Amino acid sequence: MKDKFELKVIGKIVSPIIDTAKMPLQGVEAQAHIEAKFTDTLDGIDKHSHVFVLCWMDQARRDRLKVIPRRHGGENQAKGVFALRSPARPNPISLNTTRLLKREENILYLENIDMVDGTPIIDIKPYSTGWDCIFSAHNNSTYNTYSKMPAADVLADMLRQAGNFHGDCCVGVAIGVRAAFLALNHFKADLQDKNFTIDAGVRGCTADALQSLFSMSNKRFKCGELEDKITFTKNGVKLKLEITKDKFHSVEEVLTAADEKVFSKIGK
């Protein structure tokens, strides 16, 4: 087996962030500038809404086997780098799954990229829903993880997951995220716990958000008449929410509003 390989840099990330310490948890909009000689490799990529972007994290350390997770704020227990998305790893290759906003010749405009300006790109691959999406998979978005993170970061993380499932981040999805956030803190349990059931008379956008965050099949997730009510049940304990009649004009408005502005009734 060869212990050395040759990688060709095919382009670079152009980002407004130049300092890794200032990179938001969810990344930023950025561009992939592919070298002109590789422009033909992008033909047909416009047919895909999302792509994988693989980069070489040239500023990352390669001598760390364990690190303390950044997103687990306040947690001091180190974890193996292969169990994390940490940039520190023997081969510092990053993998971003991102929305392709548009292509202009050899430039790709991308969403949620957490690579700093100038990061070398080593490959681009299309994302396939049939091959790459595993809806029932478990991740580390657990109560233990979320309880140590700032609320704004938790909501942003949930919004990205729910938006990816729904296909867009809209007001209805944001309301579902707020409902899931209340359930998370009320039950102090992982949202993917199989003991959860949901009865919801809500619009499709909100239903998609809940179903994605709880990884629920239709057996545990039931939609009734459109009454703007949600009931979470876990081991016989219930949390009932009623969505307010107030109109929200943006996702940000939903995410930053007080609980009582989003839900007119919150109770057992």
N, C-alpha and C positions, 0 to 999 in steps of 0.2 A: 504494500500500500504506500502510495506517495505521501510524504509528510510536508510537501510544499506544492502550492498551486499558484497559478498566475491569474490575477483578476484584472480585467480591463475596466477602467473608469469610463462610464458612458455619458456622464453629465454631472451636474451639481444642483444642489438645492439653493434657491434664492428666497430668503426669508427675512422678515423684519426683525427677527430675533438673532442676536449675535452671541449672547451669553447663555450657556446652558442653564445657569442658575435662575434665569429670568423666563424660562420657557413655561407657559401655562400648562397645567396638567393635561388638558384636552388638545394642546397644540394650537396652531394658527393656520390661517390661509397662507399658502406659499406656492412657489413655482418650481417645477422640475425643468431645468434647461438642459436638454439633451444635445450632445455634440452634433454639429451639422452633418457630419459623415454618417451618423446613425439615424437621420431623419426618416428614412424609408422603413425603419423598424417599427415606426408608430402608425403606419397605414392600417386602418381598421380599428384602432383603439377607441375611436369616437363612438363606436357601437356599444361600448361598455360604460355603465354609469359609475362603476367603482374599479379601482386597480390596486394591486400590491406594489409598493415602492420599497425596494431593498437598497439600503445605504451602508456605507462603511463609516462607522463612527470614529473618525480619525483622532478625536480628542479623548476617547474613552480609555480607561485603564484596562489592561489585559491580565493583570496579576491577581485579581480578586475572585475568590471562589464563592464567597458569601457577602451579602450586603444587607443593610437595613432598608426595607422598602420605603421609598419616598411617599407613596400615597397612603401608607399606614401611619399617618401622623401620630406621634407620641409612642409608637411601638418600638421597643429596643431589641427585639429578637431578630437576629440576622437570618436570612434565608438563602438557599443556594441560587446562584444567578440563573440557572436553567429553569427555575421555578418562578422567575420574575421577568419583567420587561426591562430590567436595568441595562444601561449602556455598558456597564463593566462586565466583561465576559471574555473568555479566551480568544474568540473571534468576534470582534465587535460589529456584528451585522445587525442592522435594525430592519424591522418589518412593519411598515405602515399600511393599513387597509384604509383607503381614503376615497372620497367622492371625487370623480373627475369632473370639474366644473366646465372646462372647455379646453380645446387644443388650438394653438396657433402655430402651424408649422412644427418646429422642434421644441416648442414650449408647452408644457402641461400645467394648467392651473388647478391646484389641489386644495382640499379642505382637511383640517385637523392634522397637520404635519408637525411633529415634535422634533424635527431636526433643525439645527441652527444653520445660519447662512454659510454657504460654501461647502456643506457636507457632500462628499462624493457619492454619486449614485452608481450602483453596480448592476441593477436589473429593474425591469418593469414587467409585471405580469397582470393579465386581466383577472378580476374577481368573478367567480362563477357561483351563482346561488345554488345550483344543483350539486356542485362538488364541495364548496367551501363553507356553506351555512349548515351548522349543526344546532338546531334550535334548542334541543334538550340538554346541551352540554352545560356542565357546572363550571363556574368561574370563582374568582376570589372576591366577588362583590358580596361579601358576607356581612352580617351585623357586626361582627368583631372588627372587620376592616372599616366599615362605614362609620361606626361609633367613634373612631379615633380621627376622623377627617372633618374639616370644616363643612358646615351644612351646604354652603354654596358649591363646594367641590363634589359633594355627594349628589346634589341635584343635577349638576352638569354631567356627571358620569352616567346617572340614570337617564337623563335626556338623550344622551348620545346612543345608549343602548336601545331605548324605545324608538328613537327616530330612525335608527338603522332598520329596525324591524318594520316600522310603519311605512318607511320610504320618505319621510319628511318630518321636520320638527315644527309642529303647528300648535295652536292654543289648546286644542283637544288633547294632544299628546302630553303637553305640559301639565294639564289638569290631572291626567292619569299618573304622571310622575309625582305630583304633590300628594295624591292619594296614597301611592305606594310608600312615599316617605313617611307619612303619618302612620301607616301600618307597621313599617319597619321599627319605628320608635315606640309604638304602642305595645307591640308584642315582643320587642327586643329579640327578634329571631330572624334567621336568614329568609329572604323572600322566596327562595327556591325550596324551602322546606315542604315536603310532600303532604304535610298535615294541613296546609292552607287550602281553603276553598273560597271562591268569590262568586257572589250573586250580584250582577250589575245590570241596571237598566240605563245604559249610557250609549252615547254615539260611538261610531266605529273607531274614530281616532283614539278616544280615551280607552276603549276596550282593547285596542291593539297594544297600547302602552302597558296596560295592566297584564295582559296575557304574556307579553314579552318579558317583563321584569320578573314575573313569578314563574316563568317557563311552564305555563299551564296548558294542558290539553283541554278539550271541551268537556271532559268528564269532571274536572274540578272547577272549570270556569263556565258559569251559566249566565246567559244574557236573557233578561226578561223585557217587559214593556219599557218604553223610553220614559223613565221617571226621574232621571238624573240622580239616582241613588246607588250606592255601593255598600255591600255588606261583606266584610272580611270575617272568616271564621277559622279559628285554629284550636283544635282540641276542645271544642265546645264554647270557647270564649269568642265573643263577637265585637267588632268595631263597625259602627254604622255611620256612613257619611251621606250628606245630601248636598249636591253641588248648588252653589248660589245661582240666582237668576241674573246676577250682574254680568255685564258683557266685558270681556277682556279683549284688548286690541293687539297684544303682542305676547310672545312667549316669555319675554323678560318680565312683563307685568305680572304674569301668573307666578313665576318662580320667586318673585320678591314680595308678593302680597302677603299679608297676615293670613293665618289659617282661616280666620273667621270671614275673610273677604272671598276666599275660594269656596268654602263649605259653610252653608248656613246652619247645618246641624252636624255635630260631632259627638257621638256617644256610643254607649254599649247597647 
